[in-house]
Amino acid sequence: MIEYLKENPLLKRVFNVMIITILSISVITCFVNYYITEQVYKQNINATLQLVGTLTRLNPENENEIVKTVLFKKYDAKNLEYGKSIAKKYGYDDEVTAWNDDAFNKNVYNMIKINFILFILILIESMWIFRSCSLYIMKRLEYILNSVDEAVNGKLLTDMNSFDEGVLPKIYSKLCDLSRILNLNIEKLYREKENIKSLVTDISHQIKTPLSSIKLFNSILIEDESISKNEKREFLNTIKEEVLKLEWLTGSLIKLSRLEVGMIELKKEKRSIKDTIHKAIEGVYSKALQKNIEINAENVYEFSISHDVRWTKEAIVNVLENAIKYTDSNGKINVSMTDMNFFIRIDIEDTGIGIPGEDFNKIFKRFFRGNCKIVQESEGSGVGLYLTRKILEEQGGSIMVDSKLGEGSKFSLFLQKCK
């Protein structure tokens, strides 16, 4: 009870006011009752003294006995019975109650009247306390209700100056937290909407180029009958390349869009990261053989880490494919691991063309391709590294790059060691 009052200043004030009021009125009531009782006592004493005076005046020789009997209440059963018999001769009945005594009744009525007035005061005081507390609580509840309306309309609630400590401030604080969460969710939904809009625009732009090429060459083959067989074969090969490019691009965009909108849920399991790296190398091995590029993975060791095998392999494959694509024939790619405090770092280093320093951050953006002539002429859409970054970030990791033009690039992939 005491702890509850300490946490709620309003209830504490109400409790203090009620206790002070009750104690004050109780003290006043005690003093009034004592005063009335004192008046009754004085009246009784005066009556007794009057009786002593009358008896001693009529029987001065018995003054000592009268004083002892009347003033000092020295009762004698025989005299008491004798007194009762005399009183009955004059119509006095010893069964008569105190209410038949006019003096006593007057004092009792005064006591009742005063107590009734005190009761009315207590009632008025209680009603005033109830009204004050009700107005205070209703005012705070209306404030909270208006705040709820503002939160529904999207306003962020931050004003805590109108409240002291207690239950109502706790309710308002939780309401502010809820308002912040709702606003964050609304902002998140808005960003997702904008991302989807941007993604659809980018996808349509990326698909438009190969489709236009296919449409153009297909029209030439259908409408122009004068072209030679060699030209037809060349056009058909070009269409085939564009179809393959479109197929690869569509697959990458589908993966990207599903990851962007949260349709893909990464399932992290504690598995060997060495096996995942080897599977990624196997996925690009044929491409490396075509250019006689050596992939060295001697510094990859056994280590179990919580990760999504399929998508982590996809992230590593994207980096390896870029390394193969931009490394000349007979080049080298080195894959190694480093055990850090909280991360496992996977380094993929090539002897390729390198990346300009001003593009280090840009290459991880969606659909970015460098201005280098080799990059522009090579097959690609700028999706791979962006997808790699998204996959790693979804697992609490990241990716970095260090490169020098003409000397090669080193991509560092970070995966969390903890779950």
Secondary structure, DSSP 8 states (H G I E B T S, - for coil): -HHHHHH-HHHHHHHHHHHHHHHHHHHHHHHHHHHHHHHHHHHHHHHHHHHHHHHHHH-GGGHHHHHHHHTS----HHHHHHHHHHHHHTT--TT--GGG-HHHHHHHHHHHHHHHHHHHHHHHHHHHHHHHHHHHHHHHHHHHHHHHHHHHTT------TT--SSHHHHHHHHHHHHHHHHHHHHHHHHHHHHHHHHHHHHHHHHHHHHHHHHHHHHHHHHH-TT--HHHHHHHHHHHHHHHHHHHHHHHHHHHHHHHHTT-S----EEEEHHHHHHHHHHHHHHHHHHTT-EEEEEE----EEEE-HHHHHHHHHHHHHHHHHTS-TT-EEEEEEEE-SSEEEEEEEE-SS---GGGTTGGGSTT---S-HHHHHSS--S-HHHHHHHHHHHTT-EEEEEEETTTEEEEEEEEES--
